[in-house]
Amino acid sequence: MTKTPYFIIDENAIEDNLRILDDVQKKAGCRILLALKAYSMYSTFPLIRKYLYGVCASGLNEAKLGKEEFGKEVHTYSPGFTEDDFPGIMKCSSHIVFNSFSQYEKFKPMLKGKDIKVGLRVNPEKSVAGSKFGVYDPCTKDSRLGITADHFNGKSLGGITGLHFHCLCEQGVEPLEKVLKEFQKKFDPYIRKMTWVNFGGGHHITKKDYDRKKLVKLILDFKKRYPNIKQVYLEPGEAVVLNSGKMVVSVLDILHNRKEIAIVDTSIESHILDALITRKEPSPFVPEILGAGVPGEYKHDYLLGGVSCAAGDVIGEYSFRKKLKVGDKITFLDMAHYTMVKTSTFNGVNLPAIMLKGKNGKTRTIRKFGYSDFRERL
Ligand SMILES: Cc1ncc(COP(=O)(O)O)c(C=O)c1O
């Protein structure tokens, strides 16, 4: 039995998502990339690359991983490339997307003669995130992400073949439709000069209620309107591995201070950072627990507290059917994306081990972590 805490990723669940994504690719004639920032457990890349066209990377390390372990298209975008990293990024990338004209001008001479497609990230200034996860809204006021249309005046687009936008977060097709309308309205003459467009990530395509028919129609209509566009890309992260990973932890102690408190062998700051980042949002992300409910739903309410000494290391309040006891296992659901990639060893808390349930149903340990992983990064 593996020691907790550990992530367990299910390849069959990933493949269910990949089949859905592939159906969209085929019907819409588009290409879907895996966003490595959301999920980069490369032991599953042999499966994912059977379906998807490549990856999108946020800098040199992800681009290298994409080239070495995925091996298809690598689209690299960063708000700021450095001179040190850029030669390596060029070696690994099929596409490079710049966040400003100044960055493009700076690196343009290095790109001369290279077989790399160059794009610009634009900001359609259409905020659709609403009150949900404002912290992840790329079109928020004063956003640094993407070039606004007014900055295109008088600029030469020589050498640029693609435009990229990313405006969504865990959203359906209706917000995409709104963004697309604005993108077309503001950037139409520039889109007409391009050969590819990237609609970014944040599309919850594999979610049950996602309107995939409408997505296909939107893409087909876009391609009809712009016959010059040979390739439409989408780069979701979350949708690729939605509901395909869990994190299992153990109860270490039960305390009482006004409320029942269970101490578990994880930590919000070390292992579940997304829940900390969105804590002040109007609808914060609270990780779901298998078999547990919201406070009051079942008989036994507990605050789940982490093992670090940070006062705020409280994952949330949950209710359980049975009283918790020391040694009980607790399973957090949907932990594959934006959880594993953000873990740290804050407070010396061990990183969760990584397990893989393969397509044959057998489970194997991919990695275990210990003292050296804590020590080596400091
Ligand atoms: C530029 C870009 N592309 C793709 C993604 C992936 O988004 P998601 O995992 O929500 O689909 C992100 C997420 O922040 C992003 O910033």
PDBQT file of the ligand as one rigid body, heavy atoms in Angstrom, charges set to zero:
ROOT
HETATM    1  C1  LIG A 401      -2.303  31.076 -22.587  1.00  0.00    +0.000 C 
HETATM    2  C2  LIG A 401      -3.039  29.937 -21.977  1.00  0.00    +0.000 A 
HETATM    3  N1  LIG A 401      -3.380  28.887 -22.744  1.00  0.00    +0.000 NA
HETATM    4  C3  LIG A 401      -4.034  27.822 -22.227  1.00  0.00    +0.000 A 
HETATM    5  C4  LIG A 401      -4.375  27.755 -20.891  1.00  0.00    +0.000 A 
HETATM    6  C5  LIG A 401      -5.071  26.525 -20.367  1.00  0.00    +0.000 C 
HETATM    7  O1  LIG A 401      -6.271  26.817 -19.792  1.00  0.00    +0.000 OA
HETATM    8  P1  LIG A 401      -7.228  25.683 -19.186  1.00  0.00    +0.000 P 
HETATM    9  O2  LIG A 401      -6.391  24.735 -18.435  1.00  0.00    +0.000 OA
HETATM   10  O3  LIG A 401      -8.159  26.443 -18.302  1.00  0.00    +0.000 OA
HETATM   11  O4  LIG A 401      -7.919  25.052 -20.359  1.00  0.00    +0.000 OA
HETATM   12  C6  LIG A 401      -4.037  28.827 -20.050  1.00  0.00    +0.000 A 
HETATM   13  C7  LIG A 401      -4.388  28.813 -18.629  1.00  0.00    +0.000 C 
HETATM   14  O5  LIG A 401      -4.177  29.687 -17.872  1.00  0.00    +0.000 OA
HETATM   15  C8  LIG A 401      -3.347  29.942 -20.606  1.00  0.00    +0.000 A 
HETATM   16  O6  LIG A 401      -2.981  30.978 -19.835  1.00  0.00    +0.000 OA
ENDROOT
TORSDOF 0
